């Protein structure tokens, strides 16, 4: 059975058959996988939610500290710092993933 990718009837994502094509032609040749936009939006939503939780924790910690209740509040900034480190870890893991090859 002949390979449909070789004769140009099916275009692979991130692959352009003509390297001399204009940049706009190369961009129009790129297709996304089904559900990719939903995954990106879900990741964005989770990131914004964690950012909101982090800011809320720091605000509560500062409010309690200024009220003179400095004893039990140190766990709040620690949790906020752990959320920050988790975000850095996720970025590092995502950068290690190799992009699709042409």
Number of C-alpha atoms within 10 A of each C-alpha: 3 6 9 10 11 10 10 11 9 10 16 15 14 15 16 18 15 9 9 9 10 9 10 8 12 16 12 9 15 14 12 10 8 8 8 10 11 10 11 11 11 12 12 12 12 12 13 12 12 16 16 12 15 19 14 14 19 19 14 14 20 17 14 15 15 10 9 9 12 13 9 10 17 11 12 18 18 13 15 19 14 13 16 14 12 12 15 12 12 10 11 11 10 10 10 8 8 7 8 8 7 9
